[in-house]
Amino acid sequence: MPALAPSGRADFPDGFVFGVATAAFQIEGALDEDGRVPSIWDTFAARPGTIERGETGKTACDHYHRYADDVALMAALGVDAYRFSLAWPRILPEPGRPNPAGIAFYDRLLDELLAAGITPWATLYHWDLPESLEAAGGWPARETAYRFAEYAALAADRFGDRIGHWLTVNEPFVSSMVGYASGVHAPGRVDPAAAVRAAHHLMLGHGLAMRELRARHPDAQVGLALSLTPVEAFEGRAEFTDAVRRVDGMCNRLFLDPLLRGSYPGDVVADLAHVSDLAHVADGDLALVGAPVDFLGVNYYHPTVVTGGFWPGSAEAATSGSGRPRCEMGWEVDPDGLTRLLRRLHEDYDSPTIYVTENGSAWPDTVTETPDGGRRVADPERTAYLQTHLQACRDAIAAGVDLRGYFAWSLLDNFEWAFGYRMRFGLVHVDFGTQVRTVKDSGRWYAALLGAGARP
Ligand code: GCO
């Protein structure tokens, strides 16, 4: 059934949270400022051939200096909440050595958000591991999970009076498998056994960090964000049934099962046996990982259509298309995939409260001049994506899913990892030469939905 577009807040339950999302390395810039130390993405992006056109996060959206204007943009959009990430390399450059200047930046950002009536949702780890910790072993090393918990404790101490919603880790699948198995993301290692260890230690880090947050702020809402995708066989062909199981296992159940069921799925453990014997999983780990979260963050972009096997421990699944339209990233656009995914979490996992913590699409954008000398970005595909995926949220709620919010990815066009700045996901266009922001038509539609027409 073609999804229609919701028209206003009244189409959603009372209190449904509408937000926008970003991440520190993708928008802040100022990589060498005020005591920040290099992260694995600084190092990775400096390696020739890793990022399109050799682009880096050096300036990005210059959000480190323009944060007040960007908060004003969010207020103009009428968002209730802002999901951003705290930069570990700014806040705790070395274990035991907090950086006052880095902490002060987030104090300023929080002051602006709270003054604008925007609720801060903070992600502790959005991939910018301090390089010094990677040099000491990175996420494949168990010690990194304990360093992460120390960082979480510091963040809770310094910001917990103003941040009430925390996401510990963003997308452990991408961070572990794309960073340590396929090597397309930082730190660019190709070592499936290390990737499997990294996946576990990221989840252990989640459990340890959640314990630190809860000890300091029992009333805080704590969760994490998983990149989840409904997996289907190409043309529904039975020959790909096991490929669907394997890819679903690696992409989804390797994380959902320890988090929500307290154990690793047996079939995935068997799939991984020739890569890892899971000897790194210590007694007590799964009780920490499986401790109840207050919410599950779902990052959804597209379905995954498989045609072949899946090399356990890598991010490379043999995939194909199903004829659906694709965004600039080559990802199929499938709003119903979001409803199917959310219903699966509700029906198969008895999921806790869910928030869609990322959802968005990349399209080539053009800025045009308006008759009154202003600027406009007509982005009908992004607007349609937003409308149909918000409708998909409504369909999931109608099916009984406890879905309480939606964060559009992203507020701003930003550094899209290996793609550099070519892929534009923002509701707000950024001219990276001048740093001029222009609210796109999709942003204006979102603002109208939220009931606050985007002021120019
Ligand atoms: C992710 C990350 C974001 C991306 C976005 C588009 O989900 O990969 O959380 O940082 O930029 O998803 O790929």
Residues whose N, C-alpha, C, O or C-beta is under 5 A from the ligand:
A	BS01	GCO	A23 N299 E416
